[in-house]
Amino acid sequence: MKWYARSGAFTATVTAAALVLAGCAGEGAPSAGGKAELNIATLTSAQSLDPADALGGNLPYFQAVYDTLIKRAPDGSLRPMLATRWSYDKARTSLSLTLRKGVKFSDGAAFDAEAVKANLQHFKKGGGGGAKYLNTLESVEVTDASHVTLRLSAPEPALLFYLSDGAGLMASPAKLDGDSLRTTPIGTGPYTLDKDKTAVGNRYVYERRADYWADELPFKTLTISVFDNETALVNGLRTGQIDSATLQDPNQQTAVDSGAALRTTEYTFDFQGLLLFDRAGKHTPALREAKVRRAINHALDRSTMLKQIRRGQGKATAQVFGPHTEAYDKDLDSAYRHDPAKARKLLAEAGYAKGFELELPRISAIVSDALASSIKADLGAVGIKVSWDELDGASAVRKIYRDRAYSAMVMNMGQSDTDWVTAQELVTPGTFNMFGSTDATVKRLLGRMQSGSASRSASAARELNRHLVEEGWFAPFYRMTFLLVSGDGVKAVPQAGMGVPSIYNYTPAGT
């Protein structure tokens, strides 16, 4: 099973470890002839359907029963949903929302400003992987039933994005206390969960609501089936047992391309690479030196890795910001050419002419035998002796994230189209900057990104990206090409900011 992450990276990771991101709302296609059921398949399960636990690749499980305050279109643009209008004050520390009237939760309770306040507080305090996205939310002020204001301690450039994601999911306020939402979700969304047909961790079945406030989605029944490998996904697509799935493995992408009557769409979402956590040298003193981190980048033969491991399905890169961000700089993709001699020279200049040892965690879902061998050989060729600590799902989360036992880790990371989302996940202290690394330049540029004008923020993002690459904060390998596959009866469209499509992105073919 593949692990991948984006906004909501941590929950996607935990799930995988345990098991192996202006128009009208509700503008889904109207009912039409054709398939009455939609069966989509995924490698990511949802062990809880409480909105506080919603993140990244498991968002479709939640979208089926919970609407968001703001809707994110396939191209990433933001549109009204439960909030019909929104505006910031001049300082961008107050966000005012106008809410849709006449909407009810599936238990009959009314959706209103008090419900918004309760849900935002629940998400922030719920302990889920996305809770930090509301760190700047100080209070929620209710003006009346259809107007609410979010007061922030500082500008939050990605707040509207988060309100179109897990933080914006709205559940019935009466169900927020306790843990009933984990198995019995109650929202305003287009479907309700059929618990009799659902097997948590395996198969989730949703039935369309007859009293949904917006245009009904085109499929009467939505089923999300969980698979543990992509070979099974391809077999399910070929036999028609499933209607759509996203494939990451290049071998399976090649296999499905030869299948008849299947629609395929390529898109890029993740990068794969080494996240160098220990920039202060707590476990591995050598990583304190920028020259050592640069040496690691020069030691990696990205082109060969891409060709042999990904069958060329992707693009070599040395930057963590994606192509659709303001920060992206095409030249930075090739900032570190494969140059073992230069890597050895940098190591010698940093005082590590004889190299050093680097222990890395290995979860087979992320690091294949071929990838493990490639990394070990490339780094070993310049004197960096890599040893792999084999972890199972039960120990991975504890040792990596709680014990912080490793200096670096190979990870698949989603690349958001929003610069601040990437900065929050990878640069500010948190899950993927677990030792809280920073420097004066990073602090200055993050401040400009957060509080500056749009042009000033974009300029700071570009400068930050270049600084991170030059300082060797990370060692990305490549951006991976995904393949969205659907049967001939279903049309599926990729979703910006997510590794899988939103549930709104599926329609019967020909409509």
QUIDA-V296885 format. One line per field, one symbol per residue. ss: DSSP state (2 for helix, 1 for strand, 0 for the rest). phi: phi as a letter, one per 30 degrees, with the letter a starting at -180 (. if undefined). psi: psi as a letter, one per 20 degrees, with the letter a starting at -180 (. if undefined). A space follows every 50 residues. Layout:
# QUIDA-V296885
ss: ???
phi: ???
psi: ???
This chain:
# QUIDA-V296885
ss: 00001000222222222220000000000000000011111100000000 22200222222220000101110000011100111111000001111110 00010000010022222222222220000022220011111111001111 11000000222220022210102220000222000010001110000010 00111111000000000000111111000222222222200001111002 22222220000111111111111111000000002222022222222220 02222222200001110000000000000222220000022222222220 00000111111100000022222222222200011111110022222222 22000001111111000022222222000100100000022222222222 20022222222222222222000111111111111110011100000000 00222111000
phi: .dcabaejddddddddddca..bcdicdddebdjdcbbcccacccbdbcd edcdahdceeededcbdcdbccdedjdcbdbdccbaacdddhcbcccccd cicbddcjdddaddddedddddddcdiddceddceddcabccdadcbbbc ccdaebecdddddccedcdcceedcddibdddbbdbbcddbbdcddccbe ibabcbcdddcddcedddcdbcbcccccadddeddddddidbcaacccdd ddddddddddhccbbdacbcccadccdcdcidcbeeddcddddddedddd cdddedddcchidlbdabbcdddccdddbeddecdbddbedddddddddd jbdciacbcbdbcedccdeddddddddddddcjccdbccdccedcddddd cddhdbdaadbcbdcddceddddddccdelecbdcieaadddeddddddd cddeddddddddddeddddddidbbdcadcdcbdcbddcbcbbecdibdb ddddccbdejc
psi: pqprrbpkgghgggghghh..obqqkkrqrqrrbpiqpoqqriproiqjp hijpqcijhhhhhhipqrgqporhjiqpqqdhphqqqqrhikjpopppqp qjpqrijiqqpahhhggggghgghiijrhjhiikhiogropogahjpqpo pqhqqnhjghghijbhiipprphijhqakhihimpoajrirqpnhhipop igppppppphkqhapqqiphpppoppqjqhghggghghijhqhqqpphph ghggghhiqqkppqpqrpgqqpaponhliikghnhhihphhghhggghhp ngggggghhjkjnapqqjqiprijrhhpohhihkhnqonhghghgggghi jlhjarqopqqophhgorgggghggggghhijjoopqpopqrhhiggghg hgiliqirqpqppqoqioghggghghgqpbgjmhjkqrrhgggghgghgg irrghhggghgghgggggghikhrmqgqppproppqriippqpqppjqir qqiijpqppi.
